Amino acid sequence: METPEGHEANIGDIISFKLNGVDAKGKVVTSSCQRCIMVDLSVMDNLEDTGFEHTHTVVGPGKYKVLHSSK
């Protein structure tokens, strides 16, 4: 599920990744230092069923796949 080298997520992109071993997806809300991104998990239809304690998380570089680009 790694993102190809040179392709980083942009604000507004929908990405998929693993969070605590569970398949997750979210909308990129900001990028930060060292290519990590802040993700809003509220786009998940089953967010309440996942047991995730927060609606936002940080995902590191190479740990996600872009599902839908905002560009």
N, CA, C and O atoms as a Tripos MOL2 file, in Angstrom:
@<TRIPOS>MOLECULE
protein
  284   283    71     0     0
PROTEIN
NO_CHARGES

@<TRIPOS>ATOM
      1 N           0.8110   -1.1980    0.0000 N.3       1 MET1
      2 CA          0.0000    0.0000    0.0000 C.3       1 MET1
      3 C           0.8500    1.2560    0.0000 C.2       1 MET1
      4 O           0.3330    2.3410    0.2670 O.2       1 MET1
      5 N           2.1110    1.1440   -0.2860 N.am      2 GLU2
      6 CA          2.9480    2.3340   -0.2300 C.3       2 GLU2
      7 C           2.7200    3.2280   -1.4320 C.2       2 GLU2
      8 O           2.4690    2.7590   -2.5420 O.2       2 GLU2
      9 N           2.8120    4.5070   -1.1910 N.am      3 THR3
     10 CA          2.6850    5.5000   -2.2450 C.3       3 THR3
     11 C           3.9850    5.5190   -3.0400 C.2       3 THR3
     12 O           5.0660    5.5430   -2.4520 O.2       3 THR3
     13 N           3.8950    5.5080   -4.3800 N.am      4 PRO4
     14 CA          5.1210    5.5450   -5.1850 C.3       4 PRO4
     15 C           5.9830    6.7540   -4.8520 C.2       4 PRO4
     16 O           5.4640    7.8260   -4.5390 O.2       4 PRO4
     17 N           7.2800    6.5820   -4.9190 N.am      5 GLU5
     18 CA          8.2240    7.6670   -4.6380 C.3       5 GLU5
     19 C           7.8970    8.8730   -5.5100 C.2       5 GLU5
     20 O           7.6430    8.7240   -6.7060 O.2       5 GLU5
     21 N           7.9010   10.0460   -4.9310 N.am      6 GLY6
     22 CA          7.6460   11.2630   -5.6610 C.3       6 GLY6
     23 C           6.1790   11.6530   -5.7290 C.2       6 GLY6
     24 O           5.8550   12.7530   -6.1770 O.2       6 GLY6
     25 N           5.2830   10.7690   -5.2910 N.am      7 HIS7
     26 CA          3.8600   11.1180   -5.2920 C.3       7 HIS7
     27 C           3.4080   11.2590   -3.8520 C.2       7 HIS7
     28 O           3.2550   10.2710   -3.1340 O.2       7 HIS7
     29 N           3.2010   12.4760   -3.4470 N.am      8 GLU8
     30 CA          2.7580   12.7370   -2.0930 C.3       8 GLU8
     31 C           1.3240   13.2400   -2.1280 C.2       8 GLU8
     32 O           0.8940   13.8420   -3.1120 O.2       8 GLU8
     33 N           0.5990   12.9950   -1.0690 N.am      9 ALA9
     34 CA         -0.7980   13.4220   -0.9990 C.3       9 ALA9
     35 C          -0.8870   14.9360   -0.8700 C.2       9 ALA9
     36 O          -0.0200   15.5820   -0.2830 O.2       9 ALA9
     37 N          -1.9420   15.4740   -1.4260 N.am     10 ASN10
     38 CA         -2.2220   16.9050   -1.3420 C.3      10 ASN10
     39 C          -3.4350   17.1250   -0.4510 C.2      10 ASN10
     40 O          -4.2240   16.2060   -0.2310 O.2      10 ASN10
     41 N          -3.5840   18.3300    0.0560 N.am     11 ILE11
     42 CA         -4.7590   18.6670    0.8570 C.3      11 ILE11
     43 C          -6.0060   18.3980    0.0310 C.2      11 ILE11
     44 O          -6.1020   18.8290   -1.1180 O.2      11 ILE11
     45 N          -6.9630   17.6850    0.6180 N.am     12 GLY12
     46 CA         -8.1980   17.3340   -0.0660 C.3      12 GLY12
     47 C          -8.2110   15.9440   -0.6580 C.2      12 GLY12
     48 O          -9.2800   15.4320   -0.9920 O.2      12 GLY12
     49 N          -7.0350   15.3060   -0.8020 N.am     13 ASP13
     50 CA         -6.9800   13.9430   -1.3220 C.3      13 ASP13
     51 C          -7.6060   12.9680   -0.3300 C.2      13 ASP13
     52 O          -7.5440   13.1780    0.8810 O.2      13 ASP13
     53 N          -8.2050   11.9100   -0.8490 N.am     14 ILE14
     54 CA         -8.6880   10.8090   -0.0140 C.3      14 ILE14
     55 C          -7.6400    9.7050   -0.0920 C.2      14 ILE14
     56 O          -7.2600    9.2800   -1.1830 O.2      14 ILE14
     57 N          -7.1750    9.2430    1.0610 N.am     15 ILE15
     58 CA         -6.1320    8.2240    1.0960 C.3      15 ILE15
     59 C          -6.5840    7.0110    1.9020 C.2      15 ILE15
     60 O          -7.4960    7.1000    2.7240 O.2      15 ILE15
     61 N          -5.9360    5.8860    1.6560 N.am     16 SER16
     62 CA         -6.1670    4.6870    2.4660 C.3      16 SER16
     63 C          -4.8610    4.3250    3.1640 C.2      16 SER16
     64 O          -3.7740    4.6060    2.6580 O.2      16 SER16
     65 N          -4.9800    3.6990    4.3300 N.am     17 PHE17
     66 CA         -3.8150    3.3360    5.1330 C.3      17 PHE17
     67 C          -4.2620    2.3700    6.2140 C.2      17 PHE17
     68 O          -5.4570    2.1250    6.3810 O.2      17 PHE17
     69 N          -3.3100    1.8230    6.9430 N.am     18 LYS18
     70 CA         -3.6030    0.9560    8.0780 C.3      18 LYS18
     71 C          -3.4800    1.7770    9.3570 C.2      18 LYS18
     72 O          -2.5110    2.5150    9.5360 O.2      18 LYS18
     73 N          -4.4610    1.6470   10.2430 N.am     19 LEU19
     74 CA         -4.4380    2.3170   11.5360 C.3      19 LEU19
     75 C          -4.7470    1.2710   12.5880 C.2      19 LEU19
     76 O          -5.8490    0.7220   12.6260 O.2      19 LEU19
     77 N          -3.7770    0.9960   13.4400 N.am     20 ASN20
     78 CA         -3.9200   -0.0560   14.4560 C.3      20 ASN20
     79 C          -4.3120   -1.3890   13.8280 C.2      20 ASN20
     80 O          -5.1020   -2.1430   14.3960 O.2      20 ASN20
     81 N          -3.7510   -1.6760   12.6450 N.am     21 GLY21
     82 CA         -4.0080   -2.9350   11.9570 C.3      21 GLY21
     83 C          -5.3250   -2.9890   11.2060 C.2      21 GLY21
     84 O          -5.6680   -4.0300   10.6460 O.2      21 GLY21
     85 N          -6.0720   -1.8930   11.1790 N.am     22 VAL22
     86 CA         -7.3830   -1.8460   10.5250 C.3      22 VAL22
     87 C          -7.2720   -0.9940    9.2660 C.2      22 VAL22
     88 O          -6.6200    0.0500    9.2780 O.2      22 VAL22
     89 N          -7.9090   -1.4360    8.1750 N.am     23 ASP23
     90 CA         -7.9570   -0.6120    6.9720 C.3      23 ASP23
     91 C          -8.7240    0.6630    7.2740 C.2      23 ASP23
     92 O          -9.8310    0.6170    7.8080 O.2      23 ASP23
     93 N          -8.1370    1.7920    6.9330 N.am     24 ALA24
     94 CA         -8.7630    3.0820    7.1990 C.3      24 ALA24
     95 C          -8.6460    3.9510    5.9620 C.2      24 ALA24
     96 O          -7.8140    3.6990    5.0900 O.2      24 ALA24
     97 N          -9.4810    4.9750    5.8920 N.am     25 LYS25
     98 CA         -9.3240    5.9800    4.8540 C.3      25 LYS25
     99 C          -9.6550    7.3280    5.4580 C.2      25 LYS25
    100 O         -10.3640    7.4170    6.4610 O.2      25 LYS25
    101 N          -9.1390    8.3690    4.8420 N.am     26 GLY26
    102 CA         -9.3790    9.7000    5.3530 C.3      26 GLY26
    103 C          -9.0610   10.7520    4.3230 C.2      26 GLY26
    104 O          -8.4850   10.4680    3.2730 O.2      26 GLY26
    105 N          -9.4460   11.9680    4.6390 N.am     27 LYS27
    106 CA         -9.2110   13.1230    3.7750 C.3      27 LYS27
    107 C          -8.0420   13.9170    4.3430 C.2      27 LYS27
    108 O          -8.0260   14.2430    5.5300 O.2      27 LYS27
    109 N          -7.0790   14.2220    3.5100 N.am     28 VAL28
    110 CA         -5.9040   14.9810    3.9270 C.3      28 VAL28
    111 C          -6.3300   16.4140    4.2260 C.2      28 VAL28
    112 O          -6.8870   17.0930    3.3640 O.2      28 VAL28
    113 N          -6.0670   16.8710    5.4460 N.am     29 VAL29
    114 CA         -6.4550   18.2250    5.8370 C.3      29 VAL29
    115 C          -5.2740   19.1740    5.9300 C.2      29 VAL29
    116 O          -5.4560   20.3880    5.8370 O.2      29 VAL29
    117 N          -4.0810   18.6560    6.1090 N.am     30 THR30
    118 CA         -2.8870   19.4980    6.1200 C.3      30 THR30
    119 C          -1.6640   18.6190    5.9440 C.2      30 THR30
    120 O          -1.6820   17.4330    6.2740 O.2      30 THR30
    121 N          -0.6170   19.2060    5.4290 N.am     31 SER31
    122 CA          0.6520   18.5080    5.3760 C.3      31 SER31
    123 C           1.5730   19.1790    6.3840 C.2      31 SER31
    124 O           1.4250   20.3610    6.6910 O.2      31 SER31
    125 N           2.5110   18.4190    6.8840 N.am     32 SER32
    126 CA          3.3980   18.9750    7.9020 C.3      32 SER32
    127 C           4.8390   18.6320    7.5680 C.2      32 SER32
    128 O           5.1410   18.2050    6.4540 O.2      32 SER32
    129 N           5.7010   18.8150    8.5090 N.am     33 CYS33
    130 CA          7.1140   18.5950    8.2650 C.3      33 CYS33
    131 C           7.4160   17.1230    7.9900 C.2      33 CYS33
    132 O           6.6850   16.2280    8.4130 O.2      33 CYS33
    133 N           8.4860   16.9070    7.2880 N.am     34 GLN34
    134 CA          8.9930   15.5790    6.9880 C.3      34 GLN34
    135 C           7.9740   14.6990    6.2860 C.2      34 GLN34
    136 O           7.9380   13.4880    6.5050 O.2      34 GLN34
    137 N           7.1420   15.3070    5.4370 N.am     35 ARG35
    138 CA          6.2060   14.6230    4.5490 C.3      35 ARG35
    139 C           5.1110   13.8470    5.2700 C.2      35 ARG35
    140 O           4.4420   13.0290    4.6380 O.2      35 ARG35
    141 N           4.9020   14.0660    6.5550 N.am     36 CYS36
    142 CA          3.7650   13.4770    7.2620 C.3      36 CYS36
    143 C           2.5230   14.3160    6.9500 C.2      36 CYS36
    144 O           2.6230   15.5050    6.6450 O.2      36 CYS36
    145 N           1.3620   13.6810    7.0300 N.am     37 ILE37
    146 CA          0.1260   14.3980    6.7250 C.3      37 ILE37
    147 C          -0.9030   14.1690    7.8240 C.2      37 ILE37
    148 O          -0.9380   13.1050    8.4430 O.2      37 ILE37
    149 N          -1.7380   15.1710    8.0620 N.am     38 MET38
    150 CA         -2.8570   15.0680    9.0000 C.3      38 MET38
    151 C          -4.0710   14.6250    8.2010 C.2      38 MET38
    152 O          -4.3460   15.1590    7.1270 O.2      38 MET38
    153 N          -4.8090   13.6300    8.7400 N.am     39 VAL39
    154 CA         -5.9220   13.0350    8.0180 C.3      39 VAL39
    155 C          -7.1900   13.0910    8.8650 C.2      39 VAL39
    156 O          -7.1690   12.7700   10.0540 O.2      39 VAL39
    157 N          -8.2950   13.5020    8.2390 N.am     40 ASP40
    158 CA         -9.6180   13.5160    8.8650 C.3      40 ASP40
    159 C         -10.2980   12.1900    8.5500 C.2      40 ASP40
    160 O         -10.5670   11.8930    7.3860 O.2      40 ASP40
    161 N         -10.5790   11.3900    9.5770 N.am     41 LEU41
    162 CA        -11.1680   10.0650    9.3930 C.3      41 LEU41
    163 C         -12.6780   10.0890    9.2290 C.2      41 LEU41
    164 O         -13.2810    9.0490    8.9670 O.2      41 LEU41
    165 N         -13.3010   11.2480    9.3770 N.am     42 SER42
    166 CA        -14.7600   11.3140    9.3560 C.3      42 SER42
    167 C         -15.3660   10.9450    8.0070 C.2      42 SER42
    168 O         -16.5840   10.7910    7.9090 O.2      42 SER42
    169 N         -14.5470   10.7980    6.9650 N.am     43 VAL43
    170 CA        -15.0780   10.3640    5.6650 C.3      43 VAL43
    171 C         -15.3770    8.8610    5.6400 C.2      43 VAL43
    172 O         -15.9980    8.3680    4.6990 O.2      43 VAL43
    173 N         -14.9370    8.1380    6.6680 N.am     44 MET44
    174 CA        -15.2020    6.6960    6.7270 C.3      44 MET44
    175 C         -16.6620    6.4380    7.0900 C.2      44 MET44
    176 O         -17.1740    6.9880    8.0650 O.2      44 MET44
    177 N         -17.3230    5.6010    6.3010 N.am     45 ASP45
    178 CA        -18.7160    5.2580    6.5780 C.3      45 ASP45
    179 C         -18.8670    4.5050    7.8920 C.2      45 ASP45
    180 O         -19.8750    4.6470    8.5840 O.2      45 ASP45
    181 N         -17.8630    3.7050    8.2330 N.am     46 ASN46
    182 CA        -17.9400    2.8540    9.4150 C.3      46 ASN46
    183 C         -17.0470    3.3360   10.5590 C.2      46 ASN46
    184 O         -16.5790    2.5240   11.3580 O.2      46 ASN46
    185 N         -16.8090    4.6330   10.6460 N.am     47 LEU47
    186 CA        -15.8830    5.1610   11.6560 C.3      47 LEU47
    187 C         -16.2700    4.7290   13.0690 C.2      47 LEU47
    188 O         -15.4020    4.3480   13.8540 O.2      47 LEU47
    189 N         -17.5410    4.7820   13.3990 N.am     48 GLU48
    190 CA        -17.9670    4.4090   14.7510 C.3      48 GLU48
    191 C         -17.7080    2.9410   15.0580 C.2      48 GLU48
    192 O         -17.4930    2.5770   16.2140 O.2      48 GLU48
    193 N         -17.7270    2.0980   14.0330 N.am     49 ASP49
    194 CA        -17.5210    0.6640   14.2190 C.3      49 ASP49
    195 C         -16.0530    0.2810   14.3820 C.2      49 ASP49
    196 O         -15.7500   -0.8290   14.8190 O.2      49 ASP49
    197 N         -15.1460    1.1800   14.0390 N.am     50 THR50
    198 CA        -13.7200    0.8490   14.0700 C.3      50 THR50
    199 C         -13.1340    0.8540   15.4780 C.2      50 THR50
    200 O         -12.1400    0.1780   15.7440 O.2      50 THR50
    201 N         -13.7440    1.6080   16.3670 N.am     51 GLY51
    202 CA        -13.1920    1.7320   17.7140 C.3      51 GLY51
    203 C         -12.0960    2.7750   17.8140 C.2      51 GLY51
    204 O         -11.4930    2.9310   18.8750 O.2      51 GLY51
    205 N         -11.8200    3.5030   16.7200 N.am     52 PHE52
    206 CA        -10.8090    4.5490   16.7710 C.3      52 PHE52
    207 C         -11.2660    5.6150   17.7610 C.2      52 PHE52
    208 O         -12.4360    5.9960   17.7820 O.2      52 PHE52
    209 N         -10.3330    6.0890   18.5790 N.am     53 GLU53
    210 CA        -10.6610    7.0510   19.6210 C.3      53 GLU53
    211 C         -10.6660    8.4920   19.1280 C.2      53 GLU53
    212 O         -11.2040    9.3690   19.8040 O.2      53 GLU53
    213 N         -10.0770    8.7530   17.9650 N.am     54 HIS54
    214 CA         -9.9520   10.1180   17.4690 C.3      54 HIS54
    215 C         -10.4800   10.2080   16.0440 C.2      54 HIS54
    216 O         -10.5440    9.2020   15.3380 O.2      54 HIS54
    217 N         -10.8590   11.4170   15.6190 N.am     55 THR55
    218 CA        -11.3330   11.6150   14.2490 C.3      55 THR55
    219 C         -10.2230   12.1030   13.3220 C.2      55 THR55
    220 O         -10.4370   12.2260   12.1160 O.2      55 THR55
    221 N          -9.0420   12.3810   13.8700 N.am     56 HIS56
    222 CA         -7.9040   12.8080   13.0740 C.3      56 HIS56
    223 C          -6.6820   11.9920   13.4800 C.2      56 HIS56
    224 O          -6.5580   11.5740   14.6310 O.2      56 HIS56
    225 N          -5.7870   11.7710   12.5330 N.am     57 THR57
    226 CA         -4.5420   11.0740   12.8160 C.3      57 THR57
    227 C          -3.4650   11.5820   11.8750 C.2      57 THR57
    228 O          -3.7610   12.2610   10.8920 O.2      57 THR57
    229 N          -2.2210   11.2540   12.1740 N.am     58 VAL58
    230 CA         -1.0920   11.6130   11.3320 C.3      58 VAL58
    231 C          -0.5770   10.3420   10.6680 C.2      58 VAL58
    232 O          -0.4260    9.3080   11.3180 O.2      58 VAL58
    233 N          -0.3100   10.4290    9.3760 N.am     59 VAL59
    234 CA          0.1910    9.2900    8.6110 C.3      59 VAL59
    235 C           1.5440    9.6640    8.0320 C.2      59 VAL59
    236 O           1.7120   10.7450    7.4670 O.2      59 VAL59
    237 N           2.5000    8.7710    8.1750 N.am     60 GLY60
    238 CA          3.8480    9.0320    7.6970 C.3      60 GLY60
    239 C           4.0100    8.7900    6.2090 C.2      60 GLY60
    240 O           3.1570    8.1630    5.5820 O.2      60 GLY60
    241 N           5.1020    9.2840    5.6400 N.am     61 PRO61
    242 CA          5.3520    9.1120    4.2100 C.3      61 PRO61
    243 C           5.4900    7.6440    3.8430 C.2      61 PRO61
    244 O           6.0880    6.8630    4.5840 O.2      61 PRO61
    245 N           4.9350    7.2760    2.6980 N.am     62 GLY62
    246 CA          5.0400    5.9020    2.2310 C.3      62 GLY62
    247 C           4.1100    4.9260    2.9170 C.2      62 GLY62
    248 O           4.1670    3.7280    2.6410 O.2      62 GLY62
    249 N           3.2510    5.4110    3.8080 N.am     63 LYS63
    250 CA          2.3600    4.5380    4.5760 C.3      63 LYS63
    251 C           0.9130    4.6430    4.1220 C.2      63 LYS63
    252 O           0.0100    4.1860    4.8230 O.2      63 LYS63
    253 N           0.6810    5.2420    2.9540 N.am     64 TYR64
    254 CA         -0.6780    5.4380    2.4840 C.3      64 TYR64
    255 C          -0.7440    5.2990    0.9680 C.2      64 TYR64
    256 O           0.2780    5.3130    0.2810 O.2      64 TYR64
    257 N          -1.9490    5.1660    0.4720 N.am     65 LYS65
    258 CA         -2.2130    5.1100   -0.9640 C.3      65 LYS65
    259 C          -3.2810    6.1440   -1.2770 C.2      65 LYS65
    260 O          -4.3000    6.2020   -0.5890 O.2      65 LYS65
    261 N          -3.0680    6.9630   -2.3040 N.am     66 VAL66
    262 CA         -4.0460    7.9620   -2.6940 C.3      66 VAL66
    263 C          -5.1790    7.2700   -3.4460 C.2      66 VAL66
    264 O          -4.9520    6.6520   -4.4860 O.2      66 VAL66
    265 N          -6.4090    7.3750   -2.9170 N.am     67 LEU67
    266 CA         -7.5750    6.7840   -3.5620 C.3      67 LEU67
    267 C          -8.2250    7.7530   -4.5390 C.2      67 LEU67
    268 O          -8.6790    7.3550   -5.6110 O.2      67 LEU67
    269 N          -8.2680    9.0330   -4.1610 N.am     68 HIS68
    270 CA         -8.9180   10.0500   -4.9850 C.3      68 HIS68
    271 C          -8.1430   11.3560   -4.8220 C.2      68 HIS68
    272 O          -8.0170   11.8830   -3.7170 O.2      68 HIS68
    273 N          -7.6350   11.8620   -5.9190 N.am     69 SER69
    274 CA         -6.8720   13.0990   -5.8770 C.3      69 SER69
    275 C          -7.8040   14.3040   -5.9700 C.2      69 SER69
    276 O          -8.7900   14.2810   -6.7060 O.2      69 SER69
    277 N          -7.4900   15.3310   -5.2360 N.am     70 SER70
    278 CA         -8.2970   16.5590   -5.2540 C.3      70 SER70
    279 C          -7.9600   17.4390   -6.4470 C.2      70 SER70
    280 O          -8.6560   18.4160   -6.7180 O.2      70 SER70
    281 N          -6.9090   17.0990   -7.1490 N.am     71 LYS71
    282 CA         -6.4810   17.9400   -8.2890 C.3      71 LYS71
    283 C          -7.1250   17.4950   -9.5720 C.2      71 LYS71
    284 O          -6.8800   18.0870  -10.6230 O.2      71 LYS71
@<TRIPOS>BOND
     1     1     2 1
     2     2     3 1
     3     3     4 2
     4     3     5 am
     5     5     6 1
     6     6     7 1
     7     7     8 2
     8     7     9 am
     9     9    10 1
    10    10    11 1
    11    11    12 2
    12    11    13 am
    13    13    14 1
    14    14    15 1
    15    15    16 2
    16    15    17 am
    17    17    18 1
    18    18    19 1
    19    19    20 2
    20    19    21 am
    21    21    22 1
    22    22    23 1
    23    23    24 2
    24    23    25 am
    25    25    26 1
    26    26    27 1
    27    27    28 2
    28    27    29 am
    29    29    30 1
    30    30    31 1
    31    31    32 2
    32    31    33 am
    33    33    34 1
    34    34    35 1
    35    35    36 2
    36    35    37 am
    37    37    38 1
    38    38    39 1
    39    39    40 2
    40    39    41 am
    41    41    42 1
    42    42    43 1
    43    43    44 2
    44    43    45 am
    45    45    46 1
    46    46    47 1
    47    47    48 2
    48    47    49 am
    49    49    50 1
    50    50    51 1
    51    51    52 2
    52    51    53 am
    53    53    54 1
    54    54    55 1
    55    55    56 2
    56    55    57 am
    57    57    58 1
    58    58    59 1
    59    59    60 2
    60    59    61 am
    61    61    62 1
    62    62    63 1
    63    63    64 2
    64    63    65 am
    65    65    66 1
    66    66    67 1
    67    67    68 2
    68    67    69 am
    69    69    70 1
    70    70    71 1
    71    71    72 2
    72    71    73 am
    73    73    74 1
    74    74    75 1
    75    75    76 2
    76    75    77 am
    77    77    78 1
    78    78    79 1
    79    79    80 2
    80    79    81 am
    81    81    82 1
    82    82    83 1
    83    83    84 2
    84    83    85 am
    85    85    86 1
    86    86    87 1
    87    87    88 2
    88    87    89 am
    89    89    90 1
    90    90    91 1
    91    91    92 2
    92    91    93 am
    93    93    94 1
    94    94    95 1
    95    95    96 2
    96    95    97 am
    97    97    98 1
    98    98    99 1
    99    99   100 2
   100    99   101 am
   101   101   102 1
   102   102   103 1
   103   103   104 2
   104   103   105 am
   105   105   106 1
   106   106   107 1
   107   107   108 2
   108   107   109 am
   109   109   110 1
   110   110   111 1
   111   111   112 2
   112   111   113 am
   113   113   114 1
   114   114   115 1
   115   115   116 2
   116   115   117 am
   117   117   118 1
   118   118   119 1
   119   119   120 2
   120   119   121 am
   121   121   122 1
   122   122   123 1
   123   123   124 2
   124   123   125 am
   125   125   126 1
   126   126   127 1
   127   127   128 2
   128   127   129 am
   129   129   130 1
   130   130   131 1
   131   131   132 2
   132   131   133 am
   133   133   134 1
   134   134   135 1
   135   135   136 2
   136   135   137 am
   137   137   138 1
   138   138   139 1
   139   139   140 2
   140   139   141 am
   141   141   142 1
   142   142   143 1
   143   143   144 2
   144   143   145 am
   145   145   146 1
   146   146   147 1
   147   147   148 2
   148   147   149 am
   149   149   150 1
   150   150   151 1
   151   151   152 2
   152   151   153 am
   153   153   154 1
   154   154   155 1
   155   155   156 2
   156   155   157 am
   157   157   158 1
   158   158   159 1
   159   159   160 2
   160   159   161 am
   161   161   162 1
   162   162   163 1
   163   163   164 2
   164   163   165 am
   165   165   166 1
   166   166   167 1
   167   167   168 2
   168   167   169 am
   169   169   170 1
   170   170   171 1
   171   171   172 2
   172   171   173 am
   173   173   174 1
   174   174   175 1
   175   175   176 2
   176   175   177 am
   177   177   178 1
   178   178   179 1
   179   179   180 2
   180   179   181 am
   181   181   182 1
   182   182   183 1
   183   183   184 2
   184   183   185 am
   185   185   186 1
   186   186   187 1
   187   187   188 2
   188   187   189 am
   189   189   190 1
   190   190   191 1
   191   191   192 2
   192   191   193 am
   193   193   194 1
   194   194   195 1
   195   195   196 2
   196   195   197 am
   197   197   198 1
   198   198   199 1
   199   199   200 2
   200   199   201 am
   201   201   202 1
   202   202   203 1
   203   203   204 2
   204   203   205 am
   205   205   206 1
   206   206   207 1
   207   207   208 2
   208   207   209 am
   209   209   210 1
   210   210   211 1
   211   211   212 2
   212   211   213 am
   213   213   214 1
   214   214   215 1
   215   215   216 2
   216   215   217 am
   217   217   218 1
   218   218   219 1
   219   219   220 2
   220   219   221 am
   221   221   222 1
   222   222   223 1
   223   223   224 2
   224   223   225 am
   225   225   226 1
   226   226   227 1
   227   227   228 2
   228   227   229 am
   229   229   230 1
   230   230   231 1
   231   231   232 2
   232   231   233 am
   233   233   234 1
   234   234   235 1
   235   235   236 2
   236   235   237 am
   237   237   238 1
   238   238   239 1
   239   239   240 2
   240   239   241 am
   241   241   242 1
   242   242   243 1
   243   243   244 2
   244   243   245 am
   245   245   246 1
   246   246   247 1
   247   247   248 2
   248   247   249 am
   249   249   250 1
   250   250   251 1
   251   251   252 2
   252   251   253 am
   253   253   254 1
   254   254   255 1
   255   255   256 2
   256   255   257 am
   257   257   258 1
   258   258   259 1
   259   259   260 2
   260   259   261 am
   261   261   262 1
   262   262   263 1
   263   263   264 2
   264   263   265 am
   265   265   266 1
   266   266   267 1
   267   267   268 2
   268   267   269 am
   269   269   270 1
   270   270   271 1
   271   271   272 2
   272   271   273 am
   273   273   274 1
   274   274   275 1
   275   275   276 2
   276   275   277 am
   277   277   278 1
   278   278   279 1
   279   279   280 2
   280   279   281 am
   281   281   282 1
   282   282   283 1
   283   283   284 2
@<TRIPOS>SUBSTRUCTURE
     1 MET1         2 RESIDUE 1 A MET
     2 GLU2         6 RESIDUE 1 A GLU
     3 THR3        10 RESIDUE 1 A THR
     4 PRO4        14 RESIDUE 1 A PRO
     5 GLU5        18 RESIDUE 1 A GLU
     6 GLY6        22 RESIDUE 1 A GLY
     7 HIS7        26 RESIDUE 1 A HIS
     8 GLU8        30 RESIDUE 1 A GLU
     9 ALA9        34 RESIDUE 1 A ALA
    10 ASN10       38 RESIDUE 1 A ASN
    11 ILE11       42 RESIDUE 1 A ILE
    12 GLY12       46 RESIDUE 1 A GLY
    13 ASP13       50 RESIDUE 1 A ASP
    14 ILE14       54 RESIDUE 1 A ILE
    15 ILE15       58 RESIDUE 1 A ILE
    16 SER16       62 RESIDUE 1 A SER
    17 PHE17       66 RESIDUE 1 A PHE
    18 LYS18       70 RESIDUE 1 A LYS
    19 LEU19       74 RESIDUE 1 A LEU
    20 ASN20       78 RESIDUE 1 A ASN
    21 GLY21       82 RESIDUE 1 A GLY
    22 VAL22       86 RESIDUE 1 A VAL
    23 ASP23       90 RESIDUE 1 A ASP
    24 ALA24       94 RESIDUE 1 A ALA
    25 LYS25       98 RESIDUE 1 A LYS
    26 GLY26      102 RESIDUE 1 A GLY
    27 LYS27      106 RESIDUE 1 A LYS
    28 VAL28      110 RESIDUE 1 A VAL
    29 VAL29      114 RESIDUE 1 A VAL
    30 THR30      118 RESIDUE 1 A THR
    31 SER31      122 RESIDUE 1 A SER
    32 SER32      126 RESIDUE 1 A SER
    33 CYS33      130 RESIDUE 1 A CYS
    34 GLN34      134 RESIDUE 1 A GLN
    35 ARG35      138 RESIDUE 1 A ARG
    36 CYS36      142 RESIDUE 1 A CYS
    37 ILE37      146 RESIDUE 1 A ILE
    38 MET38      150 RESIDUE 1 A MET
    39 VAL39      154 RESIDUE 1 A VAL
    40 ASP40      158 RESIDUE 1 A ASP
    41 LEU41      162 RESIDUE 1 A LEU
    42 SER42      166 RESIDUE 1 A SER
    43 VAL43      170 RESIDUE 1 A VAL
    44 MET44      174 RESIDUE 1 A MET
    45 ASP45      178 RESIDUE 1 A ASP
    46 ASN46      182 RESIDUE 1 A ASN
    47 LEU47      186 RESIDUE 1 A LEU
    48 GLU48      190 RESIDUE 1 A GLU
    49 ASP49      194 RESIDUE 1 A ASP
    50 THR50      198 RESIDUE 1 A THR
    51 GLY51      202 RESIDUE 1 A GLY
    52 PHE52      206 RESIDUE 1 A PHE
    53 GLU53      210 RESIDUE 1 A GLU
    54 HIS54      214 RESIDUE 1 A HIS
    55 THR55      218 RESIDUE 1 A THR
    56 HIS56      222 RESIDUE 1 A HIS
    57 THR57      226 RESIDUE 1 A THR
    58 VAL58      230 RESIDUE 1 A VAL
    59 VAL59      234 RESIDUE 1 A VAL
    60 GLY60      238 RESIDUE 1 A GLY
    61 PRO61      242 RESIDUE 1 A PRO
    62 GLY62      246 RESIDUE 1 A GLY
    63 LYS63      250 RESIDUE 1 A LYS
    64 TYR64      254 RESIDUE 1 A TYR
    65 LYS65      258 RESIDUE 1 A LYS
    66 VAL66      262 RESIDUE 1 A VAL
    67 LEU67      266 RESIDUE 1 A LEU
    68 HIS68      270 RESIDUE 1 A HIS
    69 SER69      274 RESIDUE 1 A SER
    70 SER70      278 RESIDUE 1 A SER
    71 LYS71      282 RESIDUE 1 A LYS
